[in-house]
């Protein structure tokens, strides 16, 4: 009796952008193995999407760069530890033009698991999904949101098999609209985990 197939999962020793090149390598191999024509990468600065497109070379695999809402401001720290405001580079016109030139499809809009900012109020449903995905890796919630954003924006058809990736996490999944995320027959399915960190920090707030 054929119970199924065995496929490897690559486990990183730590999380983060240092794993990006290896993740892209693993994703391209799995896309070719599974005949998947759509790869969605979540990126804040465009670097991952550019590198993915370069490493794909002359293939017909489509690259989608999912990112934070246009000109959304984040708090960060400079090298001296001072608090500064940062806008993701994917909102810059030169990055957007380069996406267009290379045929990378920009997916930008509301992130399904991001709270609407209301002082002293939280969306318990969104936080529960966010925390649950973060038990597997911080990158998984970005992968899931990237797929939902791509379908909601009309870039990917609902029910299509895609690969979604962050710098250190990648999955093969059946896509869905964000409102259908948990639909019993039309919802999103995570079919395969390609890679993830074995050690990571579980975050306790959505990106703001």
N, C-alpha and C positions, 0 to 999 in steps of 0.2 A: 504494500500500500504506500502511495506517495503522500507523505504528511506535509511536505512543503520543501523549501529550499533554504540553504544556509548562505548568508551574506555577512561580510565583515562590517563592524563598526569601529572607526578609528577614535581612540580616546586620547585627548591631549592632556599633558601633565598640568597645564594651567590654562586659564582663559585669556582671551584678548586678541588684539590685532596682530600679534606676532605669528599667529597661526593662519593668517589669511591666505598666503600662497599655497600652503598644503591643503587647505580647505577647497580652494579653487581646483587644484589638481584632482582631488577626490571627487568633486562634483562633476567635473568634465568626464572622468572615467565612468561614473554612474549614469550620467546622461546618455553617453554613447552605448553603454551596456543595455539600458532600458528603452532606447530609442525615444528619449524625451527631448522635445524641441523648445522648451521654455524654462529658462533659469531666472529666478527673481532673487536679486541680492539686495539686502538692506544696507544702505550706506549713508553716512552723514556728510562725507566730503567728496564722494565720487571715486575715490582711489580704487576701491574694490571693484566697482563696475568697469573702470578702465582696464584694470589688470585682467579681469575675467574676459573681457572682449579680446584683449591681446592674446591671451593664452588659448582661446578658442580657435584663433587663426581663421582659416577659410572653411567655416562650417555654416550650416543653415540654422544653427541653434540661436534662438532669440534671447537677448539679454534685456532685462527690465531692472532699472535702478529705483527701488522703493526708498523713500526717505521721509524725513519729518515735514510737517506742514510748512508752507512757504513763509520764510522769514520768521519762524518761531524762535524766540529768544530763550537761551539757556544760561544758567549761572555756572561759572567755572572759576578756576583759579590760575593766576599767572605764575611764572617760576618763583616769584617772591612770596607766594601764598595769598596774594590780594584777590579779592572777589571781583570778577569781571563778567560782562555780558557777552555771549557768543551767539552768532547766527550760523547754522550749518552751511557749509560751502555749496551745497546743492541748490541753495537759493541764489547764488551768484550768477549773473548773466553769462560769464565766460564758461563756467562749468556746464550750464544748461545748453549753451551753443555747441560745446564739444560733444555732449551726449548726442545732440541732433546730428552732428557731422558724422559720428561713428555709427549711427543707427541704434543707439541705446535708448530704449523707451523709458522716459521718466514717469514714475508713479509717485505722485505727491498729493497729499490731501489729509483728511482727518484720519488719525490712527485709531482703529476701533477700540483698543483697550486703554486709551488715554482719557483721563477724567476731564470734563469741562470744569474749569477753575471757578469754584464757588467758595468763598471764605468759610473755613471751618466745616466743610461738607465733603463727603467722599461717596463715590459710587461703589457700593459693596459688591455688586455683581461683577463689575469690571476688575476690582481689586482681587476678588476670589480667583477669577480666571488668570489674572496676571501672576499671582502667587503660585498657583498650581503649575503653570508652565515653567516658572522659575525654579521649581523643584528639580527639573531635568537639566536646565541651563538657562542663563540669562538670555542667550542668543535665541532660544526656542521661541520666546514670546515675540521677538522681532521677525522671525521666519513666518510665524502664523499670521501676524499682522500684515506682513508684506504680501502674502497670498490674498488675504481678504481685501486689501487695498487695490490690488491688481484686478480682481474680479469686479469689485464695486465700481472701479473706474472704467470698465469696459475693455481692458487690455487683454484679459484672459476669460475664456468661457467657463461658466460654472460646470463642475464635474470633470474638468480637464486635469490630466496628470502633469504635475510640474515639480521642479526642484526649487526649494527656497533655501537661502543661506545667509548667514551673518559671517563675521570674521572667523568664528570658531565652532559654529554649529550648522549643520545642513540636513535637510530632510527631503524625502520624496513624499508627495501628498496629493490627494484629490482635492481640487479647489472648490470653494463655495463662496457665496455672498456672505458678508458679515452677519446679516440678519438670519442667515440659515446655518450659522456656525454649528449649532447642536441639533439641526434637523435630523430626524431618524433615518431618512433615506437620501437627502440631498446635502447633508452637512459635510464639513471638512473632515477628511480622514488623513491621519499621519500613517503612511504605509511603511516607510523605512526611515531609520535614522542612519545617516551616512557617517557623521562624526559629531563629537561633542567633548567638552572638557570633562575630565574625571574629577577635578577639583574646581570649585567656583564659589563665588559669594552670592548668596540669595539676597536679592534686593527687596526692600520693603516700601517702595514708592514707585509710581509710574514716572516716566520722563516728563519734566517740566522745565 
